[in-house]
C-alpha cells in the first residue's frame, strides 16, 4: 500500500465525496480542506506529501495558494479545476504547480499525475547520471546524447532545452519557463523561436518527428518530456 498523504483542497462536496474513497482505495491517506486558509494551515501542520488544489476557492484564488506555498515549500501541487482557459493553466504552472488536470476528470488520469508528481518530490532539479527515454540516452555528466547507440549532435541551445525538459520529465514545462531559462528573460514571449528549436530538436531525437514520443506538446501551454524508461 502507498502511504503517501494527500491534501485535497476543494469546496465542492461531491468532489470530496468522490476523491476521498477513490484515493483511499488507491492506497493514499487523504486530508480534506475546503478553502485556501485551511490548505495553507494543513500543509504546515499535517505534513502532506502532495496537494490536489482547486483554483476556485471561496476565500482566495487557488493561484494565491500556490504562490504562498512556493514561498516556503516544494510540496508537489496538482491543480484540479474546471477552469479550462490556457491562461489559467499557464499562470498556475508558472507559479510552481507541478501539473494540471481539468474537471471533469478520470481517476486513472489523476492518480497517474499524482504518481509522477510524487516521484519528483525532493529531486526537482536533478536527473539520474544517465537517463533513457524511448530509444534516447542522455548523459548530463558527459553532456552526451545518443539514439540507439549513435551520437546525436545537438547545438548548445538544443542541448540546454533538452536537459531542462529532462529535469522535469513527466511534467509540463510552460513556454515562458523554457524561454526564460534557456534564452533569458528578454525572450519570454518568443514562442515562434521556441517552436523552431523544438522542431529542430525533434528532427534529431525522435524516430518520427511528426509523431513525437519523447517531447510532447501541451497545446497552448508548453511541452512535456516522456518519463524515463
C-alpha positions as CSV (number, residue, x, y, z in Angstrom):
1,X,0.0,0.0,0.0
2,X,1.1,3.5,-0.8
3,X,1.3,5.5,2.5
4,X,1.7,9.0,0.9
5,X,-0.6,11.6,2.4
6,X,-2.6,13.8,0.1
7,X,-4.3,17.0,0.9
8,X,-7.4,17.6,-1.3
9,X,-8.4,21.3,-1.4
10,X,-11.9,21.7,-2.9
11,X,-15.1,23.3,-1.7
12,X,-17.4,21.1,-3.8
13,X,-18.8,18.3,-1.5
14,X,-19.4,16.0,-4.4
15,X,-15.7,16.2,-5.4
16,X,-14.6,15.4,-1.9
17,X,-17.1,12.5,-1.6
18,X,-15.7,11.1,-4.9
19,X,-12.0,11.7,-4.3
20,X,-11.6,10.5,-0.7
21,X,-12.7,6.9,-1.2
22,X,-11.1,6.7,-4.7
23,X,-7.7,7.9,-3.4
24,X,-8.0,5.8,-0.2
25,X,-8.7,2.7,-2.4
26,X,-5.5,3.6,-4.3
27,X,-3.6,3.4,-1.0
28,X,-3.3,7.1,-0.1
29,X,-4.1,8.8,3.2
30,X,-6.4,11.7,2.5
31,X,-6.8,15.1,4.3
32,X,-9.5,17.5,3.2
33,X,-9.6,21.3,3.1
34,X,-12.4,23.4,1.8
35,X,-10.6,26.8,1.4
36,X,-7.2,28.3,0.9
37,X,-6.7,29.2,4.5
38,X,-7.2,25.7,5.6
39,X,-4.9,24.4,2.9
40,X,-2.0,26.6,4.0
41,X,-2.6,25.6,7.7
42,X,-2.8,21.9,6.9
43,X,0.4,21.9,4.8
44,X,2.2,23.5,7.7
45,X,0.7,21.2,10.4
46,X,-0.3,17.9,8.8
47,X,2.8,17.3,6.6
48,X,1.1,16.0,3.4
49,X,3.2,14.7,0.6
50,X,1.1,16.3,-2.2
51,X,-1.7,18.8,-2.6
52,X,-4.6,18.5,-5.0
53,X,-5.8,22.0,-5.4
54,X,-8.9,23.6,-7.0
55,X,-8.4,27.1,-8.3
56,X,-11.9,28.4,-7.4
57,X,-11.9,28.5,-3.7
58,X,-14.3,30.6,-1.5
59,X,-11.8,32.6,0.4
60,X,-8.9,33.1,-2.1
61,X,-7.9,32.2,-5.6
62,X,-6.0,28.9,-5.9
63,X,-3.1,30.7,-7.6
64,X,-2.6,32.7,-4.4
65,X,-2.3,29.4,-2.5
66,X,0.3,28.2,-4.9
67,X,2.3,31.5,-4.6
68,X,2.1,31.3,-0.8
69,X,3.2,27.7,-0.6
70,X,6.1,28.2,-3.0
71,X,7.4,30.9,-0.8
72,X,8.4,28.2,1.7
73,X,7.6,24.7,0.5
74,X,8.4,22.5,-2.5
75,X,5.5,20.2,-1.9
76,X,4.1,18.8,-5.2
77,X,0.9,20.6,-6.3
78,X,-1.6,19.1,-8.8
79,X,-4.3,21.5,-10.0
80,X,-7.7,20.1,-10.4
81,X,-10.0,22.7,-11.7
82,X,-12.9,23.4,-14.1
83,X,-11.1,26.5,-15.4
84,X,-10.1,25.4,-18.9
85,X,-8.6,28.6,-20.2
86,X,-5.0,28.3,-21.2
87,X,-4.1,31.4,-19.4
88,X,-5.2,29.8,-16.1
89,X,-3.1,26.7,-16.7
90,X,-0.1,28.7,-17.6
91,X,-0.4,31.1,-14.6
92,X,-0.7,28.1,-12.2
93,X,2.2,26.2,-13.7
94,X,4.4,29.3,-13.8
95,X,3.7,29.9,-10.2
96,X,5.0,26.5,-9.4
97,X,2.2,23.9,-9.8
98,X,3.5,20.5,-11.0
99,X,0.6,19.6,-13.2
100,X,-2.9,20.5,-14.2
101,X,-6.0,18.2,-14.6
102,X,-9.3,19.6,-15.9
103,X,-12.7,18.8,-14.5
104,X,-14.4,16.5,-15.4
105,X,-11.6,14.0,-15.0
106,X,-10.9,10.3,-14.8
107,X,-9.5,8.9,-11.5
108,X,-7.0,6.9,-13.6
109,X,-5.6,10.1,-15.1
110,X,-5.4,11.9,-11.8
111,X,-3.7,9.1,-10.0
112,X,-1.1,8.8,-12.8
113,X,-0.4,12.5,-12.4
114,X,-0.1,12.1,-8.7
115,X,2.4,9.3,-9.0
116,X,4.5,11.4,-11.4
117,X,4.5,14.4,-9.1
118,X,5.4,12.3,-6.1
119,X,8.4,10.8,-7.9
120,X,9.7,14.3,-8.4
121,X,9.5,15.3,-4.7
122,X,13.0,16.1,-3.5
123,X,14.6,15.9,-6.9
124,X,13.1,18.8,-8.8
125,X,16.3,20.0,-10.4
126,X,18.2,16.7,-10.7
127,X,18.1,13.8,-13.1
128,X,20.0,10.5,-13.0
129,X,23.6,10.3,-14.2
130,X,22.2,8.6,-17.3
131,X,18.6,8.9,-18.5
132,X,16.9,6.6,-21.0
133,X,13.7,7.8,-22.7
134,X,12.3,5.7,-25.6
135,X,15.5,4.9,-27.6
136,X,17.2,8.1,-26.5
137,X,20.0,8.2,-23.9
138,X,21.1,11.5,-22.1
139,X,24.3,11.6,-20.1
140,X,24.4,15.0,-18.4
141,X,27.8,14.5,-16.8
142,X,29.5,13.9,-20.2
143,X,27.0,16.2,-22.0
144,X,26.3,13.4,-24.5
145,X,23.1,12.4,-26.2
146,X,22.7,9.2,-28.2
147,X,19.9,7.4,-30.0
148,X,20.2,3.6,-30.4
149,X,23.9,3.9,-29.6
150,X,24.6,6.6,-32.2
151,X,25.7,10.1,-31.0
152,X,23.2,12.8,-31.6
153,X,24.9,16.1,-32.3
154,X,23.0,19.0,-30.7
155,X,23.7,22.7,-30.6
156,X,24.4,24.2,-27.2
157,X,20.8,25.7,-27.0
158,X,19.2,22.4,-28.2
159,X,21.1,20.5,-25.5
160,X,20.1,23.1,-22.8
161,X,16.5,22.8,-24.0
162,X,16.6,19.0,-23.9
163,X,18.2,18.9,-20.4
164,X,15.7,21.3,-19.0
165,X,12.8,19.1,-20.2
166,X,14.7,16.1,-18.9
167,X,15.0,17.6,-15.4
168,X,11.2,17.9,-15.4
169,X,10.4,14.6,-17.2
170,X,6.7,13.7,-16.9
171,X,5.7,17.3,-16.0
172,X,4.6,20.0,-18.3
173,X,7.0,22.9,-18.7
174,X,5.5,26.2,-19.9
175,X,6.7,28.1,-22.9
176,X,7.7,31.0,-20.7
177,X,9.8,28.8,-18.4
178,X,11.6,27.2,-21.3
179,X,12.3,30.5,-23.0
180,X,13.5,32.4,-19.9
181,X,15.6,29.5,-18.6
182,X,17.3,28.8,-21.9
183,X,17.4,32.2,-23.6
184,X,16.9,34.7,-20.8
185,X,14.1,36.9,-19.5
186,X,14.1,39.1,-22.7
187,X,12.8,36.1,-24.7
188,X,9.9,35.2,-22.5
189,X,7.3,35.8,-25.3
190,X,9.3,34.4,-28.3
191,X,7.0,31.4,-28.9
192,X,7.9,31.1,-32.6
193,X,11.6,31.0,-31.6
194,X,10.8,28.1,-29.2
195,X,8.7,26.2,-31.7
196,X,11.6,26.4,-34.3
197,X,14.0,24.9,-31.8
198,X,11.6,22.2,-30.6
199,X,11.1,21.3,-34.3
200,X,14.9,21.1,-34.8
201,X,15.3,19.0,-31.6
202,X,12.6,16.6,-32.6
203,X,14.2,16.1,-36.0
204,X,17.3,14.8,-34.2
205,X,15.9,12.8,-31.3
206,X,12.5,11.4,-32.4
207,X,12.0,8.3,-34.5
208,X,9.2,10.1,-36.3
209,X,9.3,13.9,-35.7
210,X,5.7,14.1,-36.9
211,X,4.5,11.8,-34.2
212,X,6.8,12.8,-31.3
213,X,7.1,10.3,-28.4
214,X,9.8,12.0,-26.3
215,X,9.0,15.7,-26.4
216,X,5.2,16.1,-26.4
217,X,3.2,19.2,-27.0
218,X,0.8,20.5,-24.4
219,X,-1.3,22.7,-26.7
220,X,-1.2,26.4,-25.8
221,X,0.8,25.7,-22.6
222,X,4.2,24.2,-23.2
223,X,5.9,20.8,-23.6
224,X,6.2,17.6,-21.6
225,X,9.1,15.1,-21.9
226,X,8.2,11.5,-21.6
227,X,9.1,9.8,-18.3
228,X,12.4,7.8,-18.2
229,X,12.2,4.1,-19.1
